[in-house]
């Protein structure tokens, strides 16, 4: 368990997820539409896990990093240096379907209301 902060709030957890996504994305820029899509998907799920954040932070942050890496690759493959909403959605689908459950499991992403594959129509 890693103690990240006493009693993180929803926006702090979301910020940590975005920072991890950015770490995965490297030097790529992220479009406002991609940020909005990710925020809309995760913001209502975070409160359920807020009190467990120190227990689930590592796998959740690695999940976000993996999405960032895949989204960056997709953008580069399409000749862009900006991650689009579609890049984020497709990256989230790919990570959610990854056979290695290390990359698939994120309690916030896979929590109440369905999994990423169900939400994204995979």
C-alpha positions as CSV (number, residue, x, y, z in Angstrom):
1,X,0.0,0.0,0.0
2,X,1.2,3.5,-0.9
3,X,-0.1,6.4,1.1
4,X,-0.5,9.2,-1.4
5,X,-2.2,11.8,0.8
6,X,-4.5,11.8,3.8
7,X,-8.1,11.6,2.6
8,X,-7.8,12.5,-1.1
9,X,-10.9,14.0,-2.7
10,X,-12.4,13.2,-6.0
11,X,-10.6,15.9,-8.0
12,X,-7.2,14.9,-6.5
13,X,-7.7,11.3,-7.5
14,X,-8.8,12.4,-11.0
15,X,-5.7,14.6,-11.2
16,X,-3.5,11.7,-10.3
17,X,-5.1,9.5,-12.9
18,X,-4.6,12.3,-15.5
19,X,-0.9,12.7,-14.5
20,X,-0.4,9.0,-14.9
21,X,-2.1,9.1,-18.3
22,X,0.3,11.9,-19.2
23,X,3.3,9.9,-18.0
24,X,2.2,7.1,-20.4
25,X,1.6,9.6,-23.2
26,X,5.1,11.1,-22.9
27,X,5.6,14.2,-25.0
28,X,2.2,14.0,-26.7
29,X,-0.4,16.7,-26.3
30,X,-3.9,15.6,-25.3
31,X,-7.0,17.2,-26.9
32,X,-9.6,18.8,-24.7
33,X,-12.2,16.4,-26.1
34,X,-10.1,13.4,-24.9
35,X,-9.8,14.9,-21.5
36,X,-13.5,15.6,-21.3
37,X,-14.3,12.0,-22.4
38,X,-12.0,10.5,-19.7
39,X,-13.3,12.9,-17.0
40,X,-17.0,12.1,-17.9
41,X,-16.3,8.4,-17.7
42,X,-14.4,8.4,-14.3
43,X,-15.7,11.3,-12.3
44,X,-18.9,9.6,-11.0
45,X,-17.0,6.3,-10.2
46,X,-14.3,7.8,-8.0
47,X,-16.4,8.6,-4.8
48,X,-17.1,4.9,-4.4
49,X,-13.4,4.2,-4.1
50,X,-12.2,7.5,-2.4
51,X,-11.7,5.8,1.0
52,X,-9.8,2.9,-0.6
53,X,-7.5,5.0,-2.8
54,X,-4.3,4.2,-0.9
55,X,-5.1,0.5,-1.5
56,X,-5.9,0.7,-5.2
57,X,-3.7,3.7,-6.3
58,X,-0.9,1.6,-7.8
59,X,-2.9,-0.5,-10.2
60,X,-5.3,2.3,-11.0
61,X,-2.4,4.6,-11.9
62,X,-0.6,1.9,-14.0
63,X,-3.9,1.4,-15.8
64,X,-4.0,5.1,-16.7
65,X,-0.4,5.0,-17.8
66,X,-1.1,2.0,-20.1
67,X,-4.0,3.9,-21.7
68,X,-1.7,6.9,-22.2
69,X,1.0,4.7,-23.9
70,X,-1.5,3.1,-26.3
71,X,-3.3,6.4,-27.0
72,X,0.1,8.0,-27.9
73,X,1.0,5.2,-30.2
74,X,-2.3,5.5,-32.0
75,X,-1.8,9.2,-32.5
76,X,1.7,8.7,-33.9
77,X,0.5,5.9,-36.2
78,X,-2.0,8.4,-37.6
79,X,0.7,11.1,-38.1
80,X,-0.4,13.3,-35.2
81,X,1.3,14.7,-32.1
82,X,-2.1,15.2,-30.3
83,X,-4.1,12.4,-28.7
84,X,-7.7,12.7,-29.8
85,X,-10.9,11.5,-28.1
86,X,-11.0,8.5,-30.5
87,X,-7.4,7.7,-29.6
88,X,-8.3,7.7,-25.9
89,X,-11.5,5.6,-26.5
90,X,-9.7,3.0,-28.6
91,X,-6.7,2.9,-26.1
92,X,-9.1,2.4,-23.2
93,X,-10.7,-0.5,-25.1
94,X,-7.4,-2.1,-25.9
95,X,-6.1,-1.9,-22.4
96,X,-9.5,-3.2,-21.0
97,X,-9.2,-6.2,-23.3
98,X,-5.5,-6.8,-22.6
99,X,-5.0,-10.5,-21.6
100,X,-2.7,-9.5,-18.7
101,X,-5.0,-8.7,-15.9
102,X,-2.3,-6.4,-14.4
103,X,-3.3,-3.9,-17.1
104,X,-7.0,-4.7,-17.1
105,X,-7.8,-4.2,-13.4
106,X,-8.6,-0.7,-12.2
107,X,-11.3,-0.6,-9.6
108,X,-12.4,2.9,-10.6
109,X,-12.5,1.9,-14.3
110,X,-14.1,-1.5,-13.7
111,X,-16.3,-0.5,-10.7
112,X,-20.0,0.1,-10.3
113,X,-22.0,0.8,-13.5
114,X,-20.1,-1.6,-15.7
115,X,-16.7,-2.2,-17.0
116,X,-14.8,-0.2,-19.6
117,X,-15.7,-2.8,-22.3
118,X,-19.4,-2.5,-21.5
119,X,-19.4,1.3,-21.4
120,X,-17.4,1.6,-24.6
121,X,-19.4,-1.1,-26.4
122,X,-16.6,-3.7,-26.7
